[in-house]
Amino acid sequence: MAKLKCDDYGFECDFVVEGQIEQVIEEFGKHTEEIHGIDYSKEALMQFILRKK
């Protein structure tokens, strides 16, 4: 299980995604691109997840 929250990365946003790593990467990446205008690479998002463990 993995979990990413926008407010952990400096956004004033309540978005949270939790689940399998691939699902979290896809949903969080889509959200940050559409809502915040930032296109994180899958590798960057994987690093976010690995650093939280």
C-alpha positions as semicolon CSV with decimal commas, in nm:
position;residue;x (nm);y (nm);z (nm)
1;M;0,000;0,000;0,000
2;A;0,109;0,351;-0,080
3;K;-0,035;0,692;0,007
4;L;0,035;1,041;-0,127
5;K;-0,121;1,366;-0,007
6;C;-0,095;1,700;-0,188
7;D;-0,040;1,896;0,132
8;D;0,276;1,690;0,199
9;Y;0,426;1,850;-0,114
10;G;0,343;2,214;-0,053
11;F;-0,002;2,233;-0,211
12;E;-0,296;2,382;-0,023
13;C;-0,511;2,090;-0,131
14;D;-0,689;1,807;0,051
15;F;-0,635;1,549;-0,227
16;V;-0,521;1,209;-0,096
17;V;-0,476;0,886;-0,289
18;E;-0,410;0,550;-0,127
19;G;-0,377;0,204;-0,273
20;Q;-0,145;-0,006;-0,487
21;I;0,172;0,176;-0,597
22;E;0,086;0,187;-0,970
23;Q;-0,264;0,319;-0,895
24;V;-0,130;0,586;-0,658
25;I;0,131;0,701;-0,912
26;E;-0,127;0,723;-1,189
27;E;-0,396;0,903;-0,987
28;F;-0,162;1,143;-0,806
29;G;0,021;1,226;-1,130
30;K;-0,306;1,292;-1,312
31;H;-0,433;1,511;-1,026
32;T;-0,116;1,722;-0,997
33;E;-0,105;1,777;-1,373
34;E;-0,474;1,867;-1,414
35;I;-0,523;2,066;-1,092
36;H;-0,179;2,211;-1,011
37;G;-0,023;2,223;-1,360
38;I;0,278;2,011;-1,262
39;D;0,365;1,703;-1,467
40;Y;0,567;1,476;-1,237
41;S;0,739;1,180;-1,403
42;K;0,650;0,832;-1,283
43;E;1,005;0,803;-1,151
44;A;0,964;1,120;-0,942
45;L;0,636;0,994;-0,800
46;M;0,798;0,660;-0,715
47;Q;1,067;0,852;-0,524
48;F;0,794;1,035;-0,329
49;I;0,650;0,697;-0,227
50;L;0,987;0,543;-0,140
51;R;1,090;0,840;0,076
52;K;0,771;0,814;0,282
53;K;0,845;0,458;0,397
